[in-house]
Amino acid sequence: MANNIEPRIKQIQVTEDTIDAYLVDGRMISVPLAWSWRLSDATPEQRNNWELIGDGQGVHWPDLDEDISAKGMLHGIPSRRPQQVLV
């Protein structure tokens, strides 16, 4: 029987090109920075101000109101930039 353990993040690093999540089980997930428009538009200081949420199931950037889950990164679910409505 396989263990059904949620992926948990222990460390995050945001570079100029990627969001890198280091998991407690030793794996590393890397996704393009463009997957998060908020992080793409953020300053390095804002990108480095993060906190783990849900015992490591996700990461929250309080300055940006951005949340990314380990599952979302594993399943390849980028955040969508809101569409602007022309008036």
C-alpha positions, -999 to +999 in steps of 0.1 A: +000+000+000+014+034-010+015+063+014-008+092+006+013+120+020+008+155+009+038+172-005+053+197+020+076+226+013+105+233+037+122+261+017+114+284-012+137+304-034+125+328-061+151+337-088+148+360-118+135+330-138+121+304-114+102+296-083+121+267-066+104+247-038+125+223-017+103+196-002+107+179+031+111+145+013+142+158-006+126+166-039+129+200-056+101+215-078+110+243-101+085+263-121+089+293-143+086+326-125+060+337-152+036+312-136+030+339-109+024+373-124+024+388-088+059+374-082+070+383-117+061+419-110+075+420-075+107+434-061+134+410-048+126+421-013+089+412-018+098+379-033+120+370-003+093+379+022+074+346+023+060+323+050+050+286+049+013+279+054-006+247+062+024+229+077+043+234+044+015+226+020+019+261+005+037+294+006+022+328+012+038+362+002+021+387+025+033+418+006+018+405-026-012+385-013+000+355-033-003+319-023+012+289-041+007+253-031+031+224-035+003+205-052-002+233-077+034+234-085+035+196-090+004+196-112+015+225-133-012+251-123+000+286-131-019+316-117-037+337-142-034+374-145-068+391-142-081+404-175-086+441-177-119+453-188-119+482-213-145+508-205 
